[in-house]
Structures are given as C-alpha cells and as structure tokens.
Amino acid sequence: MEKRTVGILFGGANSEHEVSLMSSTSVLNNIDRDKYDVVMVGITRDGRWFRYTGPVEQIKDSSWEQHPDNLPAFLSPDRGVHGLITLRDGQAETTRLDAVFPVMHGRFAEDGSMQGLLDLAGIPFVGPGVCASALCMDKEYAHIVLEAAGIKTSDWFCVHKDALPPLVDLEVKIAVKLGGFPVFVKPCNAGSSVGVSKVKDSAQLEEAMRLAFQHDSKLLFERAIVGKEVEVAVLGNGQPVASDHLGEIVPKLEFYDYNSKYYDDTADLYIPARVTDEETQLIRETALRAFQALGCKGLSRIDFFLLPDGSCILNELNTLPGFTHISMYPKLFIDSGLSYAGLIDRLITLAIEA
C-alpha cells in the first residue's frame, strides 16, 4: 500500500501552546510510520510557521524552535498546491499533503480558524469543520444550540467587556439566574480550564473576571453543579460511536483545572467510571445527540456532570481534545480496544472519508 503524506501541526499562538506540544509529541511517537510519511509543522507562540525536521523529543520542551534546520513554511490556500509551501534559499518547495492532523488546542486551532484555512486549501483534516468548531469553542453559542436540541446544560449567562454591568447588578443577576454563589466564571473562547475560576462569594468576583478577561472579551457565568464529573469520547462521521466506558474525574482541588489535566496528580481518574450501566448508557446516548446537534465529525470529548438522581448535565464539548499520555480521549478508546496507533489511523481515515 502506498504511504499517505500527513501534516502534523503543533504549537500555536494561544494560551494552550504547551498542551499542543505535549499532545503532538504523543501523536508523533505513536503514528504508524510504515503507513504514513509525516511532515511536522510547528507554530510559535507569536504565530510563525516552520517546517521542523528535528527530533520529536525536542518538541515538548519548546527547544524545537532553535533547531538550525527549521525552514519558514505555510499552508497554501491554493487548491492546486494542496499542501505545504516551504521556503529554502529563496525558493519555494511544495509538499502535497493527503491529510492534516492539527494537534492543537484553543484559539486559532479549534475555533474554526485553522479549519477554514484547510477547507480553502482543499486538504482533509482531523476533527470537526468550521461551523462546528466555532460553535463548540464559543461557550455561549454551544449552550444555545444544545438547549435548542433539548440537551440540559448548567444555568448560565454572558457578559461583554464593553457592556459590563455594575458589580451590584451582576451580583443580583447571579442570585436570580444562577441561584447565587458558588458560580464558575469562564472566558467564552478558551479551553483546558484556562482563565476559569470557581467563585464562592462576591469578594472573589472582580479577581475572577480580571483573570478571565485576559483570555476573552466575553465571559460566561455558570451555576456550579454538584455531581460526578464524567467524560465520554466520540469517534466517527455520519454514524459516530461513543467509547464503551466513561472516564471519571475526582478533583482534589476546587475543580479540574489546567495543571490537574496536564502537569500534576491533583485529580484521580477512573476508567471505567464508577457508575451504573444505565448511567453509562444515558451519557453515551446524550453525547452522540450533542455531537450531531453541533454538526461535529471526526472526534470530540464530551464532559458531563452526573447528578445524584441519575440525570446528567452536559458541561462542554471539546473538538480537539488533549492527546497526551494521560489524556482521557485516547485512554477511553484504548480501553474500548483500539491501540493508540490504531486510533490515530482511524482519525486520519475519517478525515479523508469526510
């Protein structure tokens, strides 16, 4: 069988740059090199693109950026190119790509920006398209679509930086719409719990907003839900499937924050989750409904709260979830019987089929 050429994009000009470096290192270490010729493209924090040919091990700690063989490169929107243009000694070299796996997270990666560029270029890519990516990235719009589809989410409202109500009015709105404190304050367009705070009283409100406004000009306020935190992985295009089991997260801190997800052991993870078969089936079915309501394809990790009465509330949907060695998405499908390499192969195949 003839090898396919796949571009692996990593890094990015956003707050989840480091997560991408960890995820892409895992993907590059596990992709089937007998089946795929891999073209590595790194994007720096300030948005510069380079074709990288150095050791995979140098990606994780960012030392790849100093590699002497790095060459400026970019994806061409010209469908006749269908791939990457690399600049070498004043000359442009073209590499045709059969598919791209943007192993990237956050803004300019999973918000529809990268997907739009790849659509223009006519290159198949792993993950949902422009509309689904943009909807899922913006927490306000995701809430609106999910509620229209009859999928329960936490009580919420949004505020904009340029139309910020007085603090006293905001506290009244929290009491009326969310039932009072505690609440979560989140940037609408950020992932991996970046800029998120759990606010227990009005004294913590201004600092939480200040932190969240560092990442977006629109903030989401959500009722803090008391329930079991579970996650499910979804894979597929027109007929998606959910992972056989759920993953359960038990944070040791106030909530499952950025460091807990990627750097330390401040959360206990259980696969399978400690839930009943009926609860597992409810979450799996609801996840598939959400995946299709938002127009997703390829993959998503969908996070829920399971309530004591057996009902569930959808927390968020991640269209390019973490792929590190401790990330829930690959672990759930490995638990379902796929190897890590087999999962990557399936995702690339789905991209080309779509």
Secondary structure, 3 states (H helix, E strand, C coil): CCCEEEEEEEECCCCCHHHHHHHHHHHHHHCCCCCEEEEEEEECCCCCEEEECCCHHHCCCCHHHHCCCCEEEEECCCCCCCEEEEEECCEEEEEECCEEEECCCCCCCCCCHHHHHHHHHCCCECCCCHHHHHHHHCHHHHHHHHHHCCCCECCEEEEEHHHCCCHHHHHHHHHHHHCCCCEEEEECCCCCCCCCEEECCHHHHHHHHHHHHCCCCEEEEEECCCCEEEEEEEEECCCCEECCCCEEEEECCCCCCHHHHHCCCCEEEECCCCCCHHHHHHHHHHHHHHHHHCCCCEEEEEEEEECCCCCEEEEEEECCCCCCCCCHHHHHHHHCCCCHHHHHHHHHHHHHHC
